Amino acid sequence: MKYSALTLTFLAISYGSAASESDIETITIAHKQAFRGDIPLKELPQSITTLSKEMMVDNGITKFRDALDFSASISRKNNGGALWDSYSIRGLSGNENMPSGYLINGFSGGRGFAGPRDVSNIDYIEVLKGPGSALYGRSEPGGTINIITKKPQFYQQGQLKAEFGSDNHKRVQGDYTNGLTDDIAFRVNGAWQDSDSFRDYVHHDKFVITPSLYYQLNDKSSLTYEFEYVDQQQMYDRGIVVLNDNFDTVPENRFLGNPNDGPTKVHSRGHQLSYDYDISSDWTLLLGANYRTATLNGYSSDAELSPSRQSLFDDGHTLTRQHRYRDYESEDLSLRFELSGYFEFAGITNHVLLGADAYDYELRTGLYRYRGGNGTYTIDIYEPNYSTGPGPDVEMQYENNEQQNAYGIYLQDQLDITERFKVMVGLRFDEIEQDIFETKSGVASNSKENRVSPRFGMVYELNDAINLYTSYSEGFLPLSGTDAQGEPFGFEESDSFEVGMKFSYEKISGTIALFDASKSNMLVADPVNVGYSAPVGKATSKGFEVDVTGNLGANTEYTVSYAYVKAETANDVVNVDWLVPIPKGSPLVNVPENNFSLSLSHDARVFEQDIKIGGHYQYISDRLGDPADLTFRLPSYQLVGLFAKWQATDRTAVSLNVDNVFDESYIASSYNALWAYPGAPTQFKLGLSYDF
């Protein structure tokens, strides 16, 4: 409970110091975004979906990954024992054994093992889909996610919220901002959470606090500093086993690890500094630096995936396990310079974006294990005995020490050819050096590559309500880690094409897009050499999306998101370890062809009280659950969530959230039939918030 007390005390002090009368002028600070320039979203040749803070609050979302379910373009991937965020956009993703990359205010925030991200400091989330690699750089061809954090303001605003719910869920969350002087404003937000789980023995403990400071240097320039402190821990949990396609082999709550392993601990620290300078009314300079460190370490007892070593396939009830210890550490420093503005030339307006970025990234991944013979470290899946004590001693499986140094230069110009027709051209140059040393094998590698990635797009304003666009981009990024022989994966090259329509009427707006993307050197999990990844060659993804937001009358809002994705291998592969052919056209793991999301909210006045009610529906079609077994498919599922919020007073609100109302049993993601992670049954959450 020390974290809860710390959070409450810190926020109480902030409130007390700011509650006194002040003559500080009320000013709303508008923070500029990187990679955006002065081009309105409507005029960008790219599909962009925004996931709002209000949506997250209404639906009781506390995890970043849960918010992404509201965008149908995103599907869940292997969650690393429920200890990292992993997903694909438009069916394409990075290394299956590492967290997915994302941006925080335009800086890399997903490199390293920083654990599942909390939403307490998120203002909104941008899903930047499709061909933007030539601008954002080193991203997946399916798209990029950019988290925009809450920023300091000069006016007083604060909230404290307490939550209680199913599985002994307890959470305290706070947010407060105000001006300290005429030139300096601060903000502090964070959360403490202590919760059990629908999974036996899986307890989650988290503390996160993110203070920030804004300094208005003069009328043209400002400085913003943000700090992030995260400590969390929980049992490493690989989920359940599925025998002979029977998804009811064991109950969804059955823990098949070893409670004596103790929790895996994650620590993350982040610093972000940005400088904004308005050179003139037409030109802006942005400078920024980002430094992040993260560690993840702890034991786990994971099901053995090799059929020749697995007792479960012999007697149907004895699960052979590996005892493992993970020791991961990362350090990430990145810098960015960006100049944006516009000028007239030959009667054409040029919206120019010129930038450069660089990073120094160090990653150490150490995996240690005990892998005995058939039946040497086991658990009965039907009558588990958890009193066997700690697992056997472990030995090094591998230890990768990796360093990446990179820099990039990008230039983009969007030309207003006419009032309605605009053309975008962009070019990015990247040079990346990667050094990897695998301690056990003694294999060292060094590679240095550079690429020029182009971007091209067009926008045509059909009328005041409809814009048509098309875009093409190429991308390039290094792949972290090594295969089972200690050899690095090298680099990935990608291309992406998109054509779409953006529309905006009085009560409805949205985007319809068709896309076609491909990437080389696609990585999937290696089920024979567990803990490693292996390439399956080239992969492609084709499909279309619809994202719509609108109003039904004055008090009802809705969002609809649908994606059809056909993601598959583009060449025949025979893996030498699996001895399994993966033919061209095989589906990619954990990617549904059909993903649909609908959310509704309605404001009402009942018995002179303000009430807000709403709900969320999601449909996920069946999908492949194992990259090496094309017959193992995860069933489709449908989820319904409901919420209600009562504004008891001007400052106090009471909320109720019910997720998975119809208690649907489903598998959220899978690595293998023996590592299938179930979704939660019906969950209740009651919240009480106070605004000041």
N, C-alpha and C positions, 0 to 999 in steps of 0.2 A: 504493500500500500504506500510505500515511500514515494513512488512516482506520482501517484494520485495527489498526495499532499503537496509535492513540489509544484505540480501543475497548477493546483488551485491557489497556492500561496503566491506564485509568480504572477498569475493573472489578477489576483486580488490587489497586489501591490501596484500593478499597472493601472488598474481601475481607480484605485484610491488617488494616485498621483495625478490622474487626468481629469478627475471629477470636479476639481476646483475650477473656479471661473478663470477664463483665459480670453485674451483679446486676439488669439490667433485667427487669422482669416480662414474661412472655410474654402478650400481649393480641392477639386478632384484632380488627381494626377493621372494622366494618360501615358502609359508606358509603351514605347515603341517595340516592335518585334523585329528580330533579325530575319533575313531572307525574304522580307516582304516588300521593302521599298515603299513607294507611294501608290501602289496599284490596288484598287479595291478588289475584294474577293470575287465580286461578280465578274470582273474583267480578267481574272486569271484563267488560263487554259488548263484547269486542273480541278478535279472533284475534291472538295474539302468539307468534312462533316465536323460540326462542333458539338461536343458533349458538355452540357452546362453544369455549373455548380448546383443550380436549382434542381435539375434532374437527379443528381446524386443525393442531395438532401432529401427530396421527396421519397425516393426509393430506399432510403436507409443504407446507402452504399458507403462502406468504409475502406474497401480495397480497390485500388486502381484497376485490377484485372476485371472485377465485376462490372465496372463502368463501361468497359469495352464491349460487353455483351449487347449494348444498345446500338452498336454499329454492326450491321450484318456482314460487312466486308471482313470482319475479324473473326477468327476461329481459335479455340483453345488448343494449345500444344502440351507436350510433356511438361509438368509443373515442377520437376526436380524435387520430388518428395514433399510437395506443397511449400517449398521454400524459395521459389522465385517465380517471376512473371514471364510466361512464354506464350507466344501467339503467332499466328501468321496473318498477313494482310493480303487479300486476294489470292490465298492459297500458298504463298511463297514465304519462306522463313529462313533463318540462319541455322547455326549449329544446334541440333536437337538436344545436345548435352550442355547447353549454356543458356542463360537468360536472353530474352529478346532485347534488342537495342531500342532506345527511344531518346527523345530530346527533352531537356528541361530548359525552357526559355531559349531554345535554339542551341543549347550545348548538350553534348552527349551525357546521358544520365543512366543508360542501361548497361554500359560496359562494367564487368565485374559482377560479383555475387553479393548484392546489397539487400537481398530478401524481397518479399512482396511489398510493394509500395503502398503507403497509406494515403488517403485523400485529404487529410486535414488541412494541408496548405495548398490544395489545388483550386484555382479559380475556374478554369475550364480546360478541356482537352481538345486539341485539334487532331483529327485524323486526316493527314495530308496524303491522299491516295495517288497512286500511279506515278507517272514519269516526272519526277522532280529531282532525280539523282544528280543531274548536272549542276543543280543549284545547292541542294542540301549536302550532297557529297556523302559517299561511303554509306549508302542506305540500300535497303532491299527494293527491288523493282515494284513490289506490290504497294509500297508506300512507307510513310514515316509518321510516327506519333509524336506530337509536341505538347508537352505539359506546360501550361501557363500558371505560374504560382500567384498567390495572393500578394499584393504589393502594399507598402505603407501608404497611408492617406493622412491629410492634415486635419480631417474632421474626426471626431470621436465616434467609434463604432466597436462594439464588442458583443460576444456571446459565449455563454457557458452552456454545455449540454451534457446530460447524463443519460446513459442507456442501460437497460437491463433486458435480458432475453433468454431464449432457449439455450440449453447446454451451459447454464451458469455464465452467460455473457454479461460482462460488466465493462463499461467504457465511459471515460470522462474526456470531453473534447472542449477546447477553448480557442478563442480568437479575439484579439484586441488590437486596435490601431488608433493612433492620435498623433498630433503634432507636439514636438518638444519645444521648438522655437519657431520663428517665422520661416526658417530655412530647413529645418530638420524634422522629419517624421519617422516614426518607428511602427513596427508591427510584430506581434508574437502570436504564434498559433502552434497547436500541437495536440497530442492525444496520449492517454494511457489506457491500455486495454488488458484485461485479464479474463480469458474465456476458455472453457472446455470446448469440446467438439462433438459432433455426432459420431466421430470415430473414437473408439475406445482408446484411452491412454494418451490421446493427442490433445495437449494443452497448449494454448497460445498466450504468450506474454509479450507485450509491446509497449515501448515508450518512445515517442518522437516529439521533438520540439524544434521549431524553425523560426527563430527571430530574424528580422530584417530591418535595414536602416536606409532611409532616403535623404540625400543631401542636395538641396538646390543651390548649386555653386553660384550661379548668377541667372540672369533672365534667358540665357542661351544654353546653359549646360547643367547637368545633374549627374550624381553618382549614386548607385544603388548597390548595397551589399546584402547578401542573403547567406545565412548559415543553416545547415541541416544536421541534426543529431538524431541518430536512430539506433536503438537497441531492441532486439527482439529475439525470441527463442521459442522453439517448439520441437516435438518429436519429428524426426525424419520419417515420412510416411509414404510408402509406395502404393498403398491402396489394397485392393483385393485380387484374388485369383479367379480366373474364368476357365473351367474345364469343359471341354467338348461343347463350346459355345453356349454353355448354361450360365447365364449371367446372375443366377440365383444360387451359385455354388456355395457361397457363404453369405451371411448377412452383410449389409452395407457398412455396418459399424465394426466389423471384425478386424482387429489390428493383428497383423501377422509379423510384426517386428518384435523387438525385445524391449520392454519398458525399462529394463536395467541399463540400457544404453544412455539414458538421460537425453535431455534436449540438445538439438543443434543450435548454436548461438550465432547470431548475425550482428555485426556492428558496422555502422556506416557513418561517415562524416563528410559533409560537403560544404564548399565555399564557392560563392559566385559573386563576381564584381563586374558591374557594367557602367560604362560612361557614355552619356548621350550629349551630343553637341549639335545645336542647330546653327550651321554655318551661315545660312540665309533662310529666307522663307521657302526656297526651292530645294535646298540641299541639307542633308543630315549625315552626321558621322556617328557611328556606333563602335565602341571598343569594349572588349569583354575578356574576362579570364574565368576559368572554372577549374577547381581542384577537388577531387573526390578520392576518398580511400574507403575500402570495404574489406571485411574479413568474414569468413564463414567456416566454422569448424564444429565437429561433433561426430559421434558414432551412429551407425545404423545397422540393421539386420535385414538385408534385402533378399528376396527370392532369387535363387540361382536360375538363370535363363537358359543355360546350356542343357538340351534334352538328355545328353548322355550322363549328366551329373545330377539330374533332378529325380528324386525318389517319388515325387508326386505322380509322375507318369507311370510308375511301377505299381503302386498300391492304391492310388487315388485319394490319400489322406495325409501323407507325410511330406511336408514341404521342406526341401533342402534350401538352406540360406547361406549367403555370404555375410561375414561380419566385416564391416567397413569403417574406416575413419577418413573424413575429408578435412583437408586443411587448405583453404583457398584464401588468397590475399591479392588485392589489386590496388594500384595507385594510378590516377589518371589526371593529367594536367593538359588543359587545352586553352588556346588563345584565339581571338577572332578580331578582325578589322573589317569594317564595312562602310562604304560610302554610297549614298543613294540620293537621287534627285531627278530633275527633268530639265530639258532644254529644247528650244525650237531650232530646227535646221531645215531649210528648204520647205517651210510650211508644214513640217511633220514634227509632232511632239515625241521626243525620245525619253522614256522612263528608264533610267540607267541604274544598275546595281553592280557595284564593283567591290569585291571582297577578297580576303585571304584568311585562312585559318591554319592552325597547326596543333599537333598534340604529341604528347609523350606518354605512352601507356605501358605499364608493367603489370604482368599477371603471373601469379604462381598458383598452380593447381596441383596439389598433392593428394593422391588417393592411395590408401593403404587398406589391405584386406586379408582376411583368412578365407581361403577357398579349399576346404577339405574335399574328400571324396564323397561318393554317394551315401547320404545318411549320416554324416558326421556332425552337422549342426542343423537341427531340424525343429519343426513345430507341427503339431497335428492341427490341420486347418479346421477340424470340426470340434475338437476338444483341446484347445490350446492350453499349455502349461506355462505360465509366465514367471514361475518361481525358480527358474534354473540358474539364476545369477547372471553375471556379466558374460558377454560372448568371449570366444577364444582370442588370443593375441593376434595382432595383425602384422603383416609385412608390407613393404612398399610394393604397390602395383605400378605406379608411375609417379613422377614429379616433373611437371613441365615448368620451366622458367622462360617466360616469353616477354619480349620487349618490342614495341612498335613505335616507330618515329615517322611522322608524316606531316606533309604540308600540302595545302591546296590553294589555288588561285581561281576565282570564278568571276565571270563577266556576263551580265544579262542586259538586254535592251528590249523593251517592249515599245514598238513604234505605232503611234496612232496614224495609220495611213489615211483613213478618213474618220469622220465622226463615229462611224459604225464598225469599221473594219480595222483590226489591230493584229500585228504580227510580233511574236516573241522569238528572239534568238538568244541562245545562251551557250557558254563554253566553260568547261571546268578542267583544269590541269591538276592531277594528283601525283605525288611521288611518295611511296610508302616503303619503308625498310622494316623488315621483320626478322628478329633473331629468336630462335627457340633452342633451348638445351634441355634434353630429357635425361634426368639424373641417372635412372636405373640402367638404361641401355647405353648411356654415354653418347647418344646421337645428337649432334649439333647441326644446325642449319642456319643459313643466312640467305635472305633473298631481298632483292630491291627491284621494284617495278614502278613504272609510271604510265599513266594513261591520260588521254584527252577525251573527255566525255561531252558530247554535244547535247543540246536541248533545242527543240523547235516547237512553236505553237502558234495557233491562230484563233482569234475570237471574232465572231460576227454578230453584231447586235441586230437581230431580226426585227425587233420592235422594243418598246420600253419595258416589256415584261419578259422577253425571251432572248437569251444569248446562246449561240451555237459555238462550240469550240472543238479543237483537236490538238493533240500534243504528242510528241515523241521525245524519248530521252534514253541515254545509255548510262550505265553505272559501273562502278569498280570498287571493290573493297577486299581487305585481307580476311582470311578465315583463321580464327584462333584455334589453338590446340593441335594435337597430333593423332595419327591413327595408332592401331595396336602395335605397329612396328616402330613407333617413335618418329615417323616421318610426318612433316607438316602437310597441311592440305593445300597450301598455296593461296591463290587469289580467285575471286569470283568476278565474272563479268556478266552484265545483264543489259537487257533492253526492254523498253515498255512503250506501248502505243495506246492511246486513249482517244475516244471521240464521244462527245456528249452534249447535253443541253442543260442550261441553267434557266430556271423560270421563277418569277416572283410576281404574284398577284396580291390583292388586298388580303385574302384569307388563306393563301396557300403559297408555299415556295419550296424549291427543292432542286435536285439534280438527277438526271438520268445519264448513265455512262456505259459504254461498251469498252472493253479493254482486252489487250493481248500482250502478254509479257513472257519473258523467258530468262533463264539464268543458267550459267554453266557451273559445274562443280557442286551440285546440290548435295548437301549432307543429310544423312538419316542415322538413326541409332544402329549400332552394330550389336545384334543380340547374342552373338557368340563371344565376342570380346566385350563383355559388359562394362559400361563406363566410357567406351570409346564411340566415335562416330566413324562413318564410312561414306564415301561418295557414291552416288548413283548416276553420275554424269549430268546431262542437261535435263532441265525440267521446264515445262511450259504451263501457263495459266491463261485461260480465256473465260470470258463471261460478261455479265452485265449487272448493273446495280441501279436501285432506285432509292433515293433518300428524300423524304417529304416531311415538312413541318407545316402545321396549319391550325386553324381555329374553327370550331363548330359553335357558332354563336359567340357571345361576348365573354363567356366564362369557361369555355372548354377548349383545351389545347390537346394536340395529338402529334406524334411523330411516327413515321413508318419507315422502316429500313429493310430492304430485301436485296439479297445477292445470290446470283447463280454463278458458281465457280467450277470450272472444269480444270483441275490441276493434276498433271500427270507427267510421267517420265517421257523424255523425247527420244530415247535410244534404248536398245537392248543392252542389258548388263548381266553378267554372270559373276557373282561375288565369290572370290576364292575362299573366303572364310566360311560363308554360309553354304556354299555349293548349291545355291538356289538361283535359278534364272529369274531376273526381273525384266519382263518384256516391255518393249516400247508401248506407251499408252497405259501403263499401270498407274492407279491413283496414288496420290501422295497421302501420307499418314495424317489422320486427324483433321482432314479438310472435307467438310460436307459440301455436297453440290448445291443444296438449298439451305439458306439461312434467312429467317424472317423474324423481325422484331417490331412490336407495336406497343406504344405507351400512350396513356390517356391521363389527363388531370382535369378536375372540375372544381371551381370555386363556388361555394353555395352559402346561403344565409339561412340557418335553421334555428328556430326558437331564439332569434335575436343574437345568434352566435355565428362567428365566421368559421366555416368548415371547408377544408380542401380534401377531396378524395380522388383516388385514381388507381391505376393498375398498369401492369406490364405483362405482355405475352411474348413468348419466344418459341420458335420451332427450329429444330436442328435435324436435318435428314441423316440417314445412316452414313457411315464413313469408315475408311480403313483404320484398323487399330494396331497393325504391326507391319512395318515396312518389308519384312522378310516373309510374311505369311499372308498372301493376298486373299485367303479365304476367311480371315478373322476380321469381321466387321462389327462396329459398334452400332447398336440399334438407334433409330431416331427417337427423339423425345420432345415433349412439349412442357413448358413451364408457365405458370401463372403466378404473379405477385400482386398484392393489393396494399394500399396505404391509405391512411386517414390522418389528418392533422387538424387539431382544434386550437384556435387562437383564443386561449382562455382570457388573457388580458392583452393590453397593448405590448407588453414585454414578455409574456409567458405563453408558451405553446406546448401542447401535449401531442405526441405522434405515436402511431401504431403501424408497424409493418409486418406483413405476413408474406413470406416467400414460399414458393412451391406449394401453393394452396391445396392442390389435389394429391400431394404426397407422391409425386412421380419418382419411380426408381430409374436411374440412368447413370451412364458412365460419361463423365465430363471430358476426359481425355485418357489416352492410353499410350504406353510405351511398348507393351507386349501383353499377351493374355495373362501373364503372371504379375504384371504391373499395371493394373487397370484402376484408375482413380474415380471413385463414385462421387456423384453429386449429393448435396445435402437434402434430407427429407424436409418436411414442413418446418419452417423456422418462424418464431415470433420475436418481435423486438419492440419494446416500449421506451419512448424517449421523452425527456423533459428538458426544455431549453428556456434560457432567460437572456433576453437582449438588453444591452445597456449602452 
